[in-house]
Amino acid sequence: MLRLLRRFVLAAVIVALTPLVLTLLYTVVTPVSTRMVWRMVTLKGYERSVVPLEAVARTVPAVLIASEDGQFCRHRGVDWRELMAVIEDEDGPSRGASTLPMQVARNLFLWQGDTGFTAMVRKGLEIPLALMIDLVWSKRRMMEIYLNIAEWGPGGEFGIEAGAQRAFGKPAARLSLGEAALLVSILPNPVRRDARAPSGGVRRKAAIISRRAGSADTGCLRLAAS
C-alpha cells in the first residue's frame, strides 16, 4: 500500500512539473499544440511556418487583443474582473472569460471542445497554467506563441503565416487591418468559418473588432512601426 502511494505521489509530481518544464523550454523553442499532436497521431498532418512577432503586421496583435483580451497588457494571466462577472451572471454565462494566456494554456497542455462538467474542469486547470506561463514569459513571447500555434484554416493550417497565405495569398507581414480582422473573426472555429470566403456574420464581427483595434493597448508588445 505504501509503495502504491509513493508511486501515485511521484506520478502526481511529474504531471504537475511537466507544464512548468515545458513552459521554460518554450521560452526559446516554439511549441506544438495538442491539436497539432492529435492531427499527427491521426495521420492528418498540418501546415505551419513559424514566424517571429516582428514578421507579423502590427494590425494582427492589435485586432487579436481587441477581439479576445482587451486587458492583455494589464492582467497577469487571468482577468479576474471579467471572470467574476461571467460567474455572477444571473442568466448564466453569456460570454467567455478566457484571456490569451488561458487560451495558450489550453492549446499547449489541455483538450479542446468539451462542454458541461469537463469544460468546467478544463477552465479550472487553465487558470493556474495561465498564471504560470504569464509569470515565465514576456507578453511579447506570449503573443508570438499564440500566433504560431492557433489554428487558422480548415485544412490544418496552424500559425498566422499559414493562415494568411491560405486566406489571402500573402505573408502575415503584409496583412491589412481588414484582413487581420477577418482572420481573427474565424476563431475559435476555423473549420466552420472561413476568412477566404467569409459569411455575413464573420464580416460583421470583423468590422466591429476593426473599429476597436485602433484603441487596443499593445504597448507591452513593443511593436515596431509599419
Secondary structure, 3 states (H helix, E strand, C coil): CHHHHHHHHHHHHHHHHHHHHHHHHCCCCCCCCHHHHHHHHCCCCCECCCCCHHHCCCHHHHHHHHHHCCCCCCCCCCCHHHHHHHHCCCCCCCCCCCCHHHHHHHHHHCCCCCCCHHHHHHHHHHHHHHHHHHHHCCHHHHHHHHHHHCECCCCCEECHHHHHHHHHCCCHHHCCHHHHHHHHHCCCCCCCCCCCCCCHHHHHHHHHHHHHHCCCCCHHHCCCCC
